[in-house]
């Protein structure tokens, strides 16, 4: 599994999802999806409307980390907590780290 792959974290009820990427040791949030909502998609923090994007979607401007996303959308702690939990799992997963010792970690 590659560390920089796109990841999706969801709330337990499935009503919210965040697509993010592990870049070095930071969770960079790319977008949030609210599938039960129908508002016009837009970017934050610029508030640029994106009428051609999936309704109920918020795309973040460049380099939005988890702390920034939480600050921009503070009413969604359940989603940010899910991202945080998945972030720590991804960050600490030994299979994501490059093999720098020249042998498998299982040996």
C-alpha positions as CSV (number, residue, x, y, z in Angstrom):
1,X,0.0,0.0,0.0
2,X,1.4,3.4,-0.9
3,X,1.5,6.1,1.7
4,X,0.4,8.8,-0.7
5,X,-2.6,7.1,-2.1
6,X,-6.1,8.7,-1.9
7,X,-8.0,7.5,1.2
8,X,-11.6,7.9,2.2
9,X,-12.9,8.3,5.7
10,X,-16.6,8.1,6.5
11,X,-18.8,8.8,9.5
12,X,-20.4,5.7,11.1
13,X,-23.8,6.5,9.6
14,X,-22.3,7.0,6.1
15,X,-23.7,10.6,5.9
16,X,-20.3,12.2,5.4
17,X,-17.0,11.3,3.7
18,X,-13.7,13.0,3.4
19,X,-11.1,12.2,0.7
20,X,-7.6,12.8,1.9
21,X,-4.0,11.9,1.3
22,X,-1.1,11.1,3.6
23,X,1.7,13.5,2.5
24,X,4.8,12.9,4.6
25,X,3.3,13.0,8.1
26,X,0.3,15.2,7.3
27,X,-3.3,14.4,6.3
28,X,-4.2,16.6,3.4
29,X,-7.9,16.8,2.9
30,X,-9.0,17.2,-0.7
31,X,-12.7,17.1,-0.5
32,X,-15.7,16.4,1.7
33,X,-18.9,14.7,0.4
34,X,-22.3,15.0,1.9
35,X,-24.3,12.5,-0.2
36,X,-27.6,13.4,1.5
37,X,-27.2,17.1,0.8
38,X,-28.0,18.9,-2.5
39,X,-26.2,22.3,-2.1
40,X,-24.1,23.6,-5.0
41,X,-20.6,22.3,-4.7
42,X,-17.9,24.9,-3.9
43,X,-14.3,25.4,-2.8
44,X,-13.2,26.5,0.6
45,X,-11.9,28.8,1.9
46,X,-12.2,30.7,-1.4
47,X,-16.0,30.0,-1.6
48,X,-15.8,29.5,-5.3
49,X,-18.9,27.8,-6.6
50,X,-18.5,24.7,-8.7
51,X,-21.9,24.2,-10.4
52,X,-20.6,21.3,-12.6
53,X,-19.4,19.2,-9.6
54,X,-21.4,16.7,-7.6
55,X,-24.0,18.5,-5.4
56,X,-23.2,18.2,-1.7
57,X,-19.4,18.4,-2.3
58,X,-16.9,20.8,-0.8
59,X,-13.4,20.8,-2.4
60,X,-10.6,22.4,-0.5
61,X,-8.1,24.8,-1.8
62,X,-4.5,23.6,-2.0
63,X,-2.7,22.2,1.1
64,X,-5.6,22.0,3.5
65,X,-4.5,19.8,6.3
66,X,-6.8,18.1,8.9
67,X,-6.5,21.0,11.3
68,X,-7.4,23.5,8.6
69,X,-10.4,21.4,7.5
70,X,-11.6,21.1,11.1
71,X,-11.4,24.9,11.5
72,X,-13.2,25.6,8.2
73,X,-16.0,23.1,8.9
74,X,-16.2,22.9,12.7
75,X,-19.7,21.4,12.9
76,X,-18.4,18.1,11.5
77,X,-16.4,16.7,14.4
78,X,-17.6,13.2,13.7
79,X,-16.0,13.3,10.3
80,X,-12.8,14.9,11.4
81,X,-12.5,12.3,14.2
82,X,-12.9,9.5,11.6
83,X,-10.2,11.1,9.5
84,X,-8.0,11.4,12.5
85,X,-8.4,7.7,13.4
86,X,-7.7,6.6,9.8
87,X,-4.8,9.0,9.7
88,X,-3.1,7.4,12.7
89,X,-3.8,3.9,11.4
90,X,-2.2,4.9,8.0
91,X,0.7,6.7,9.6
92,X,1.6,3.9,11.9
93,X,1.1,1.0,9.4
94,X,4.4,-0.7,9.0
95,X,3.6,-1.9,5.5
96,X,3.4,1.7,4.3
97,X,7.0,2.5,5.3
98,X,9.7,2.0,2.7
99,X,12.0,-1.0,3.4
100,X,15.2,0.8,4.4
101,X,16.8,-2.2,6.1
102,X,17.0,-4.4,3.0
103,X,14.8,-7.1,4.4
104,X,11.1,-7.7,5.2
105,X,9.8,-6.6,8.5
106,X,8.3,-10.1,8.9
107,X,11.7,-11.8,9.0
